Amino acid sequence: MQPLRRRSKTLKRSGLAPAAERAAAAYNMALDNGKLVLALRAELKDVWKGAGLIRQLVLDARTGKLVAYGQTPADTKQNEFKATGGGHSHLRVLPAGGRWWFPEAISVFGSVDPAAPTDADKFSRTYAKLLRPVGCTVYRASPNYLFGSLTTYALDGSGVQHTNVARTTCDVGAFPANGLTYITPNHCFCQPYLPGHNAFHPRRPQSSDDAGNWNVAVRSWPRL
């Protein structure tokens, strides 16, 4: 716990209400192995406005009993809370690769161990400093990757693949399916993107043969 004086200053800066008056807004929830985990904008006096701390709430999905509540990888230190405002923050919790991942609109805060979700010593922040995929996005997960538009994050921490050629609308995100990534049209004027609906395969570009044909064997595509 923080010293009371330091914590009081933190609460004052973030605009948090006193403990007895706090409420929370659930941005997203997921079911994983009998546990219902919620990503929250928490400890608010008014759920309709103001910044709140990024928190996780874990419940027994069958009984509704509290399993855990507390910090997420969004908090870098115990006395440096991460707050998020209202609107479309895109805060999510995604069970994937044996962990729970917490992404937002422009970054992946990190992941937690489902067996001890609020234990900061078990947080992973592999991609926390890698900001901004292709514009703001809603993240999705497959068995092997997180998808932020056309930025893919390997769940095992081995790396990122990225391209700026297309993106979806901020509140839509990419759709991984059938070994491909599907991108719907967007209204963004940040920079030129490919128009219309697009589909991308995950294999890195290779040289074509003399006839201009690309040797892309479906059986050799990486698994999404």
C-alpha positions in Angstrom: 0.0 0.0 0.0 1.0 3.6 -0.6 1.5 6.1 2.2 -1.8 7.9 2.8 -0.3 11.3 1.9 1.0 10.1 -1.4 -2.2 8.2 -2.2 -4.4 11.2 -1.4 -2.4 13.3 -3.9 -2.9 10.6 -6.5 -6.6 10.5 -6.0 -6.8 14.3 -6.1 -4.9 14.5 -9.4 -7.1 11.8 -11.0 -10.4 13.2 -9.8 -11.4 10.0 -8.0 -14.3 10.0 -5.5 -13.9 9.0 -1.9 -14.0 5.2 -1.5 -17.5 5.1 -0.1 -18.9 6.9 -3.2 -17.1 5.1 -6.0 -18.7 3.3 -8.9 -17.4 1.5 -12.0 -18.3 1.1 -15.6 -17.6 -2.3 -17.3 -16.1 -1.8 -20.8 -15.7 -5.4 -21.7 -16.0 -8.9 -20.2 -14.9 -12.4 -21.1 -15.5 -15.9 -19.9 -12.5 -18.2 -19.3 -12.5 -21.5 -17.4 -15.5 -20.8 -15.2 -14.4 -17.2 -14.4 -16.0 -14.0 -15.7 -13.4 -11.3 -15.9 -14.4 -7.7 -16.5 -12.3 -4.7 -17.7 -13.4 -1.7 -15.8 -13.2 2.1 -15.7 -13.4 2.0 -11.9 -13.5 4.0 -8.7 -15.7 6.8 -10.2 -18.1 9.2 -8.6 -20.0 9.5 -11.8 -20.0 6.7 -14.3 -21.0 9.0 -17.1 -18.0 11.3 -17.0 -14.5 11.7 -15.7 -11.5 9.5 -15.7 -11.4 6.2 -13.8 -8.7 3.7 -13.0 -8.2 0.7 -15.3 -9.2 -2.3 -13.1 -10.1 -5.9 -13.4 -13.0 -7.7 -11.6 -13.0 -11.5 -11.6 -16.2 -13.4 -10.6 -17.0 -17.1 -10.3 -19.2 -17.4 -13.4 -21.5 -20.0 -11.7 -22.0 -18.4 -8.3 -21.2 -14.8 -9.0 -18.9 -14.7 -6.0 -15.9 -12.3 -6.0 -12.6 -14.0 -7.0 -10.4 -11.0 -7.4 -10.4 -7.2 -7.9 -7.4 -4.9 -8.5 -4.8 -3.5 -10.7 -3.9 -4.5 -14.3 -0.7 -4.2 -16.3 -1.8 -0.6 -17.2 -0.4 0.5 -13.8 3.4 0.8 -14.2 4.0 1.2 -10.4 1.8 1.0 -7.3 1.8 4.8 -7.0 1.3 5.5 -10.8 -2.2 4.5 -11.6 -3.4 4.5 -15.2 -6.7 6.2 -15.8 -9.0 6.1 -18.8 -11.8 8.5 -19.7 -15.3 7.9 -21.1 -16.1 7.5 -24.7 -14.6 4.8 -27.0 -11.4 3.9 -25.1 -11.6 0.4 -26.6 -10.5 -1.2 -23.3 -10.8 -4.9 -23.6 -9.9 -8.2 -21.8 -9.0 -11.0 -24.1 -8.3 -14.6 -22.9 -5.7 -16.0 -25.3 -2.6 -18.1 -25.0 -3.3 -19.1 -21.4 -3.3 -15.5 -20.2 -5.7 -12.5 -20.0 -4.7 -9.6 -22.2 -5.6 -6.0 -21.6 -5.4 -3.8 -24.8 -6.8 -0.3 -25.4 -7.3 1.9 -28.5 -3.6 2.4 -29.3 -1.6 -0.2 -27.3 -1.4 -3.5 -25.5 -0.9 -2.8 -21.7 0.1 -6.5 -21.1 -1.3 -9.7 -19.8 -1.9 -11.4 -16.5 -1.8 -15.0 -15.1 -5.4 -16.2 -14.7 -4.4 -18.1 -11.6 -3.2 -14.9 -9.9 -4.7 -12.1 -12.0 -3.8 -9.2 -9.7 -0.3 -10.3 -8.8 1.9 -7.6 -10.3 5.0 -9.9 -10.2 3.3 -12.1 -12.8 2.3 -9.3 -15.1 3.8 -9.4 -18.6 4.3 -6.1 -20.5 6.1 -7.3 -23.6 4.4 -4.9 -25.9 3.6 -2.0 -23.5 6.0 0.4 -25.1 5.0 -0.3 -28.7 2.4 2.4 -29.2 -0.1 2.7 -32.0 -1.1 0.0 -34.5 -2.8 1.2 -37.7 -4.7 4.0 -36.0 -7.1 3.5 -33.1 -8.6 0.1 -33.1 -10.5 -2.6 -31.2 -8.2 -5.6 -30.6 -9.2 -9.2 -31.2 -7.4 -12.4 -30.5 -6.7 -15.8 -32.2 -4.9 -18.8 -30.6 -1.5 -17.3 -31.6 -1.9 -13.5 -32.1 -3.5 -10.3 -31.0 -4.8 -8.2 -33.9 -4.8 -4.4 -33.8 -6.0 -3.7 -37.4 -3.1 -5.0 -39.4 -0.6 -5.0 -36.5 -0.3 -8.5 -35.1 1.3 -9.3 -31.8 2.6 -12.8 -31.2 1.2 -14.2 -27.9 4.5 -15.9 -27.1 6.3 -12.5 -27.2 8.3 -13.3 -30.3 7.5 -10.2 -32.2 5.1 -8.0 -34.2 4.1 -7.8 -37.9 2.9 -4.5 -39.1 1.7 -2.6 -42.2 0.0 0.7 -42.7 -1.8 -0.1 -46.0 -5.3 -0.5 -44.6 -7.3 -0.1 -41.5 -10.9 -0.4 -40.3 -13.1 2.2 -38.6 -11.9 2.9 -35.0 -14.7 1.0 -33.3 -14.6 -2.1 -35.6 -11.1 -3.5 -35.8 -9.8 -6.5 -37.8 -11.5 -9.8 -38.3 -9.1 -12.8 -38.2 -10.8 -15.9 -39.8 -10.0 -18.6 -42.3 -6.3 -18.0 -42.0 -6.8 -14.4 -43.2 -7.3 -11.0 -41.8 -10.4 -9.1 -43.0 -10.5 -5.3 -43.1 -13.7 -3.4 -43.6 -13.8 0.1 -45.2 -13.0 3.1 -43.0 -13.8 6.8 -42.9 -10.3 8.0 -41.6 -8.5 10.9 -43.3 -5.3 10.6 -41.3 -3.5 9.2 -44.3 -4.5 7.3 -47.5 -5.5 3.7 -47.1 -6.6 1.0 -49.4 -10.3 1.6 -50.1 -13.1 -0.9 -49.6 -13.0 -4.4 -48.2 -9.7 -6.1 -48.0 -8.3 -9.5 -47.0 -4.6 -10.2 -46.1 -2.7 -13.4 -45.6 0.0 -13.7 -42.9 2.9 -14.8 -45.0 5.7 -12.4 -45.6 6.2 -11.2 -49.2 8.4 -13.4 -51.4 9.9 -12.9 -54.8 7.8 -13.9 -57.8 9.1 -16.3 -60.5 10.1 -15.1 -64.0 6.4 -15.2 -65.1 5.4 -12.9 -62.4 3.6 -15.6 -60.4 3.8 -15.6 -56.6 4.6 -18.9 -55.0 2.3 -18.8 -52.0 1.3 -22.3 -50.9 -1.8 -22.3 -48.6 -0.4 -25.3 -46.6 2.6 -23.2 -45.6 0.8 -20.2 -44.2 1.4 -19.5 -40.5 -1.5 -20.4 -38.3 -3.4 -17.4 -36.9 
